[in-house]
Amino acid sequence: MSLMKRVRDITVATLNEKLEHAEDPVRLIDQYLTAQKQQIQESEKLYQQMLVHAQTIRQQVMTAEQMKDKREQQAMLALKAGEEQVAKMALQEKLQHEEVYERYAALYEQSKLSIVELQDRLDELKRDFDEVLSKRHYYMARLQSVKLQQQMNARMSGMSEGAGSRAFSRLEERISDMEYEAKSLRDVRRVGQELTQAGAAVQQVLEREMQNLRKKLEKEGWL
């Protein structure tokens, strides 16, 4: 594991630990995102510089390789012409260019590895940034939910609980009383009518009995 990777892990682990006890997690996340964004920008700038530097080294490699091949060709031509001393001089320069080529080639390979490592680091930083930004959206949503819940609680506490229910209960009681009074009045009237009708029937019976009794008395000569 590279040093840059260990630093990244420690940073994210520290942030997660702080979030567990933070009173204002959004503020803590914003601070982290600001630092992370600055680090990404600096890393991208360094990445561009490394690309330019690697391109310069690559150019040195190509130049040394061309000179090496060129001196070898010259040595071959000189040897064909019987100019051994000239051929040796060309071969000596070829060896010098070959040494330069090997040094720059090794440096170029090292530069490419550093670029790849930095690119991986940049990718990790950007993934971390997106992950933490997602957490910020999550905490913002939670805070908004809490605020809306508090507003709802305040609104509900300002309202008299059960006011509507009590009003309907009182209305129900009043209607029931009115219905009871109306029913009682109907019952009283019905009893009065029944008593009146009963009294009329009794009078009819009494009259009939009185007439029967008079007829008996008339037959016996009392009337």
PETAZI-V691137 format. One line per field, one symbol per residue. burial: 1 if it has 24 or more other ideal C-beta (glycine too) atoms within 12 Angstrom, else 0. Layout:
burial = ???
This chain:
burial = 0000000100010010001000001101100110010011001000100100010010011001001100110110000000000000011011001101100110010010011001001101100110010011000000000000000000000000000000000000000000000000000000000000000000000000000000000000000
